[in-house]
Amino acid sequence: MEFRKIIDQFSRFFVGGLFIFSGLIKLNDPVGTEIKLEEYFHVFSTEFTSLFSYLQPIALEIGLILVVLEVVLGFALLLNYQMKITTTVVLLLMIFFTFLTGYSWITNAVTDCGCFGDAIKLTPKESFFKDLILMVFVLHLWWFRKKYQPVLYTKEGHITIGVITLICFVLGVYAIRHLPFIDFRAYKIGNHIPDQMIAKEPIRYEYIFLEKSSGKEIKSEKYLMDTTTYKYKALIQLNEDDPDTKPKITDYRVFTPDGEDMTQHTFDGAKLLFIINDTDKASTQNIQTIRDLVKGIDGKLEAMVLTSTNAAQFEAFRHEHQLAVPYYFVDATVLKTIVRSNPGITLWVNGTVKGMWHHNDTPTANEVLTLVGQ
């Protein structure tokens, strides 16, 4: 019995703490969760049923609800709140998450589950085994769900969970209407983008040879040229699992409407980049403020619009909203990664990110020029 109590306590704090941690990281950036859900819905609409395509337009709302639920369930476990319901919902979520990560691992359809947002990157395989381990403790909690006594009285428990739910929704909506509280992305303020496009550590290889006379396996970081003595067997990467051998940014490319590569140009000097990913989904409520900013920096700073919308559609959008800024094309996923706002604004000086703004927080020309040093 004493051992079961120890497992009870550990399971509650382990599962509850992990749910809270995972949920708060994603609550910091609900738009990032939206992007990941859109990716899953797209894959499932292709592989299973087209009905999943109808969920893509409401991926943000679904994501916010799931993230808030994750945090609330974590606190509910810590408080032994309504454990029959809580553990059942947690178990259903874990079955769902385990299926997602397992499917991603087997098919490689989604290369990052987004379990911990951009803060901690896990491969589908790592995510799947993480979920399997977690499932053991979830099943323990569910099996003994009728044995747990609530930490708080019923009324106080309802109030506490209600307040936590409200706070989570407020934080999530604020992050959506502005920017993430903490930025874990490669394009965050202070990062030098060209450096993010280069691996920090070189890939190291090891050659495997067999000694012909004895059959003994020989390992060498250099290729052994003596073919009379050694027979080549294999080549393995020593630091395959080291994330520093892979650049943080691999897909940032900028092109003119004529197909000219302008990627390097965005790193030269000071550039104020207006990110308008999809004109059909772009908010225009602050377009006048953006026009005032463009007018204020005219002749003092180069402005560029980065978009994934086709030329004809963007030309119509630009003329409709009198946005006199040259535009260039970038992949849609990259633009969503650069700034969690459509439109969004970011200031780069010689490739270093100096500022980033949601369109609800559009800066004045003086604020931008001050960051540039003018």
C-alpha positions as CSV (number, residue, x, y, z in Angstrom):
1,M,0.0,0.0,0.0
2,E,2.8,2.4,0.9
3,F,4.5,1.7,-2.5
4,R,1.2,2.4,-4.3
5,K,1.0,5.8,-2.5
6,I,4.5,6.6,-3.7
7,I,3.6,5.7,-7.3
8,D,0.3,7.7,-6.9
9,Q,2.2,10.8,-5.9
10,F,4.9,10.4,-8.5
11,S,2.3,9.8,-11.3
12,R,0.3,12.8,-10.3
13,F,3.2,15.2,-10.2
14,F,5.0,13.7,-13.2
15,V,2.0,13.7,-15.5
16,G,0.5,16.9,-14.1
17,G,3.7,18.7,-14.2
18,L,4.5,17.6,-17.7
19,F,1.0,18.6,-18.9
20,I,1.4,22.1,-17.4
21,F,4.9,22.6,-18.7
22,S,4.0,21.4,-22.2
23,G,0.8,23.5,-22.2
24,L,2.4,26.7,-21.0
25,I,5.1,26.5,-23.6
26,K,2.4,26.2,-26.3
27,L,0.2,28.8,-24.6
28,N,3.1,31.2,-25.1
29,D,2.7,30.8,-28.8
30,P,-0.8,29.6,-29.9
31,V,-0.1,30.5,-33.5
32,G,2.7,28.0,-33.6
33,T,0.3,25.4,-32.4
34,E,-2.1,26.5,-35.2
35,I,0.6,26.0,-37.8
36,K,1.4,22.5,-36.5
37,L,-2.3,21.5,-36.4
38,E,-2.8,22.8,-40.0
39,E,0.1,20.5,-41.0
40,Y,-1.5,17.5,-39.3
41,F,-4.9,18.3,-40.8
42,H,-3.4,18.6,-44.2
43,V,-1.7,15.2,-43.9
44,F,-4.8,13.5,-42.5
45,S,-7.1,15.0,-45.2
46,T,-4.8,13.4,-47.8
47,E,-4.2,10.1,-46.0
48,F,-7.6,9.4,-44.3
49,T,-10.5,11.7,-45.2
50,S,-11.0,15.1,-46.8
51,L,-13.2,16.0,-43.7
52,F,-10.0,17.1,-42.0
53,S,-9.6,19.9,-44.5
54,Y,-12.6,21.5,-42.9
55,L,-10.8,21.8,-39.6
56,Q,-7.9,23.8,-41.1
57,P,-9.7,27.2,-41.0
58,I,-10.4,26.8,-37.3
59,A,-7.0,25.3,-36.4
60,L,-6.2,28.3,-34.2
61,E,-9.4,28.0,-32.1
62,I,-8.9,24.2,-31.8
63,G,-5.3,24.6,-30.8
64,L,-6.1,27.2,-28.1
65,I,-8.7,25.0,-26.6
66,L,-6.4,22.0,-26.6
67,V,-3.6,24.0,-25.0
68,V,-5.8,25.4,-22.3
69,L,-7.2,22.0,-21.6
70,E,-3.7,20.6,-21.3
71,V,-2.7,23.2,-18.6
72,V,-6.0,22.8,-16.8
73,L,-5.8,19.0,-16.7
74,G,-2.3,19.3,-15.3
75,F,-3.5,21.4,-12.4
76,A,-6.5,19.2,-11.9
77,L,-4.2,16.2,-11.5
78,L,-2.1,18.0,-8.9
79,L,-5.3,18.9,-7.0
80,N,-7.0,15.5,-7.4
81,Y,-9.8,17.5,-8.9
82,Q,-12.7,15.4,-10.2
83,M,-10.3,12.5,-10.8
84,K,-12.9,10.2,-12.5
85,I,-13.4,12.8,-15.3
86,T,-9.9,14.2,-15.2
87,T,-8.0,10.9,-15.6
88,T,-10.5,9.7,-18.3
89,V,-9.9,12.9,-20.4
90,V,-6.2,12.7,-19.8
91,L,-6.2,9.1,-21.0
92,L,-8.2,9.9,-24.1
93,L,-5.8,12.8,-24.9
94,M,-2.8,10.5,-24.4
95,I,-4.2,7.9,-26.8
96,F,-4.8,10.6,-29.3
97,F,-1.3,12.1,-28.9
98,T,0.4,8.7,-29.0
99,F,-1.4,7.9,-32.2
100,L,-0.2,11.2,-33.7
101,T,3.4,10.8,-32.7
102,G,3.4,7.1,-33.7
103,Y,1.9,7.8,-37.1
104,S,4.4,10.7,-37.6
105,W,7.3,8.4,-36.8
106,I,6.2,5.5,-39.1
107,T,5.3,7.7,-42.0
108,N,7.6,10.7,-41.4
109,A,4.6,12.8,-42.6
110,V,5.3,15.4,-39.8
111,T,8.9,15.7,-38.7
112,D,8.2,17.6,-35.5
113,C,5.2,16.9,-33.3
114,G,5.3,20.3,-31.6
115,C,4.8,18.8,-28.2
116,F,6.9,21.5,-26.6
117,G,6.6,24.2,-29.3
118,D,9.8,25.7,-30.5
119,A,11.4,25.5,-27.1
120,I,12.3,21.8,-27.2
121,K,12.5,20.0,-30.5
122,L,11.7,16.3,-30.5
123,T,11.8,13.9,-33.4
124,P,8.6,11.8,-34.0
125,K,10.4,8.8,-32.6
126,E,11.4,10.6,-29.4
127,S,7.9,12.0,-29.0
128,F,6.4,8.6,-29.5
129,F,8.5,6.9,-26.8
130,K,8.0,9.9,-24.5
131,D,4.2,9.3,-24.9
132,L,4.6,5.6,-24.2
133,I,6.4,6.2,-21.0
134,L,3.9,8.8,-20.0
135,M,1.0,6.4,-20.8
136,V,2.2,4.0,-18.1
137,F,1.6,6.6,-15.4
138,V,-1.6,7.9,-17.0
139,L,-3.0,4.3,-16.9
140,H,-2.0,4.0,-13.2
141,L,-3.9,7.2,-12.4
142,W,-6.9,6.1,-14.4
143,W,-7.0,2.6,-12.9
144,F,-7.1,4.0,-9.3
145,R,-9.2,7.1,-10.3
146,K,-11.8,6.3,-7.6
147,K,-9.3,6.2,-4.8
148,Y,-8.1,9.8,-4.9
149,Q,-9.3,12.4,-2.4
150,P,-9.5,16.0,-3.6
151,V,-7.0,18.4,-2.1
152,L,-9.6,21.2,-2.0
153,Y,-13.3,21.2,-1.1
154,T,-15.7,21.0,-4.0
155,K,-16.5,24.8,-4.2
156,E,-12.9,25.9,-3.8
157,G,-11.9,23.3,-6.4
158,H,-14.4,24.6,-8.9
159,I,-13.3,28.2,-8.4
160,T,-9.6,27.3,-8.6
161,I,-10.0,25.4,-11.9
162,G,-12.3,28.1,-13.3
163,V,-9.8,30.8,-12.5
164,I,-6.9,28.8,-14.1
165,T,-9.0,28.3,-17.2
166,L,-9.8,32.0,-17.5
167,I,-6.2,33.0,-17.0
168,C,-5.1,30.6,-19.6
169,F,-7.6,31.9,-22.2
170,V,-6.6,35.5,-21.4
171,L,-2.9,34.7,-21.9
172,G,-3.5,32.8,-25.1
173,V,-5.6,35.5,-26.7
174,Y,-3.1,38.1,-25.7
175,A,-0.3,36.1,-27.3
176,I,-2.4,35.8,-30.5
177,R,-3.2,39.5,-30.6
178,H,0.5,40.5,-30.0
179,L,3.5,38.2,-30.1
180,P,4.8,35.3,-28.0
181,F,5.9,36.3,-24.5
182,I,9.1,34.3,-24.9
183,D,10.5,33.8,-28.4
184,F,12.2,30.4,-29.0
185,R,12.5,30.8,-32.8
186,A,15.6,31.2,-34.9
187,Y,14.3,34.6,-36.1
188,K,14.0,36.1,-32.6
189,I,15.4,39.5,-31.7
190,G,19.2,39.5,-31.4
191,N,19.8,36.5,-33.7
192,H,22.1,37.0,-36.7
193,I,20.1,35.2,-39.5
194,P,23.1,34.2,-41.7
195,D,24.7,32.5,-38.7
196,Q,21.4,30.6,-38.1
197,M,21.8,29.2,-41.6
198,I,25.1,27.6,-40.8
199,A,25.6,24.5,-38.6
200,K,27.6,25.2,-35.4
201,E,29.3,21.9,-35.5
202,P,30.7,20.1,-38.5
203,I,29.5,16.5,-39.3
204,R,32.1,13.9,-38.2
205,Y,32.3,10.5,-39.8
206,E,34.0,7.3,-38.9
207,Y,35.1,4.6,-41.4
208,I,34.7,0.9,-40.5
209,F,37.2,-1.5,-42.1
210,L,37.9,-5.2,-41.8
211,E,41.5,-6.4,-41.4
212,K,41.8,-9.0,-44.1
213,S,44.2,-11.2,-42.3
214,S,42.3,-11.5,-39.0
215,G,38.8,-10.2,-39.8
216,K,39.2,-7.7,-37.0
217,E,37.1,-4.6,-37.2
218,I,39.0,-1.4,-37.5
219,K,37.6,2.1,-36.9
220,S,39.2,5.2,-38.4
221,E,38.2,8.8,-39.0
222,K,40.4,8.7,-42.1
223,Y,39.9,6.5,-45.1
224,L,42.6,3.7,-45.0
225,M,44.1,3.6,-48.5
226,D,45.9,0.3,-48.0
227,T,43.4,-2.0,-49.8
228,T,45.7,-5.0,-49.6
229,T,45.5,-5.0,-45.8
230,Y,42.0,-3.5,-45.1
231,K,38.6,-4.0,-46.7
232,Y,36.1,-1.2,-46.5
233,K,32.9,-2.1,-44.6
234,A,30.8,1.1,-43.7
235,L,30.7,4.8,-43.0
236,I,28.8,6.1,-40.0
237,Q,28.2,9.6,-38.7
238,L,29.5,10.0,-35.2
239,N,27.4,13.0,-34.2
240,E,24.2,12.2,-36.0
241,D,22.0,13.1,-33.0
242,D,23.8,16.4,-32.3
243,P,21.4,19.2,-33.3
244,D,24.3,21.6,-33.7
245,T,25.2,19.7,-36.9
246,K,22.1,21.0,-38.6
247,P,21.4,24.7,-39.3
248,K,18.6,26.3,-37.4
249,I,17.3,27.9,-40.7
250,T,17.4,25.8,-43.9
251,D,14.6,27.2,-46.1
252,Y,14.9,31.0,-46.0
253,R,15.0,32.2,-49.6
254,V,13.8,35.5,-51.1
255,F,12.9,36.0,-54.8
256,T,11.7,38.8,-57.0
257,P,8.6,38.3,-59.2
258,D,11.1,37.5,-62.0
259,G,12.8,34.8,-60.0
260,E,16.0,36.7,-59.0
261,D,17.4,35.5,-55.7
262,M,17.4,38.4,-53.2
263,T,18.2,36.5,-50.1
264,Q,21.6,38.1,-49.5
265,H,20.2,41.5,-50.2
266,T,17.9,41.2,-47.1
267,F,21.1,40.9,-45.0
268,D,22.8,44.0,-46.5
269,G,22.3,47.2,-44.4
270,A,19.1,48.0,-42.6
271,K,15.9,46.5,-43.9
272,L,12.3,46.9,-42.6
273,L,10.5,43.8,-43.6
274,F,6.7,43.7,-43.8
275,I,5.5,40.1,-43.6
276,I,2.2,39.6,-45.4
277,N,1.9,35.9,-45.7
278,D,-1.6,35.3,-47.2
279,T,-3.5,38.4,-48.4
280,D,-6.8,36.5,-48.0
281,K,-6.1,36.0,-44.3
282,A,-4.2,39.3,-43.7
283,S,-5.7,41.7,-41.2
284,T,-6.3,45.2,-42.5
285,Q,-7.5,46.8,-39.3
286,N,-4.1,48.5,-38.8
287,I,-3.2,49.1,-42.4
288,Q,-3.4,52.9,-42.0
289,T,-0.8,52.7,-39.2
290,I,1.4,50.6,-41.5
291,R,1.1,53.1,-44.3
292,D,2.1,55.9,-41.9
293,L,5.2,53.9,-40.9
294,V,6.1,53.4,-44.6
295,K,5.7,57.1,-45.2
296,G,7.7,58.0,-42.1
297,I,10.8,55.9,-43.2
298,D,10.7,56.8,-46.9
299,G,14.2,57.7,-48.0
300,K,15.7,56.8,-44.7
301,L,15.3,53.1,-44.6
302,E,14.7,50.4,-47.2
303,A,11.3,48.7,-46.8
304,M,10.4,45.3,-48.4
305,V,7.3,43.2,-48.3
306,L,7.8,39.5,-48.1
307,T,4.7,37.5,-49.2
308,S,3.7,34.0,-50.4
309,T,0.7,35.3,-52.3
310,N,0.9,35.2,-56.1
311,A,1.9,38.3,-58.0
312,A,-1.5,39.2,-59.4
313,Q,-3.3,38.8,-56.1
314,F,-0.7,40.8,-54.2
315,E,-0.7,43.6,-56.8
316,A,-4.5,43.9,-56.3
317,F,-4.0,43.9,-52.5
318,R,-1.2,46.5,-52.7
319,H,-3.2,48.9,-54.9
320,E,-6.4,48.5,-52.8
321,H,-4.5,49.4,-49.6
322,Q,-2.1,51.9,-51.2
323,L,0.9,50.0,-49.9
324,A,3.8,51.5,-52.0
325,V,6.5,49.0,-51.0
326,P,8.3,46.6,-53.4
327,Y,7.4,43.0,-52.7
328,Y,9.3,39.7,-52.9
329,F,8.3,36.0,-52.6
330,V,9.1,33.7,-49.7
331,D,7.7,30.3,-48.7
332,A,4.5,30.5,-46.6
333,T,5.8,28.3,-43.8
334,V,9.0,30.4,-43.5
335,L,6.9,33.6,-43.2
336,K,4.8,32.1,-40.5
337,T,8.0,31.2,-38.7
338,I,9.6,34.7,-39.0
339,V,6.8,36.5,-37.2
340,R,3.5,35.2,-35.7
341,S,1.5,38.0,-37.3
342,N,-0.1,38.6,-40.7
343,P,0.8,41.3,-41.4
344,G,3.9,41.4,-39.2
345,I,6.9,43.7,-39.1
346,T,10.6,42.9,-38.4
347,L,13.7,45.1,-38.6
348,W,17.0,43.5,-39.7
349,V,20.3,45.4,-39.6
350,N,23.1,43.6,-41.5
351,G,21.2,40.4,-41.0
352,T,20.7,40.8,-37.2
353,V,17.1,41.0,-36.0
354,K,16.7,44.3,-34.1
355,G,13.0,44.5,-33.8
356,M,9.7,42.6,-34.3
357,W,6.1,43.7,-34.1
358,H,2.6,42.4,-34.4
359,H,0.5,44.7,-36.6
360,N,-1.5,45.6,-33.4
361,D,1.7,47.0,-32.1
362,T,3.0,48.7,-35.2
363,P,5.9,51.1,-34.2
364,T,6.3,54.7,-35.3
365,A,9.0,55.6,-37.8
366,N,11.0,57.3,-35.0
367,E,11.0,54.0,-32.9
368,V,12.3,52.1,-35.9
369,L,14.9,54.6,-36.9
370,T,16.1,54.8,-33.3
371,L,16.8,51.0,-33.4
372,V,18.7,51.5,-36.6
373,G,20.8,54.2,-35.0
374,Q,19.6,57.1,-37.1
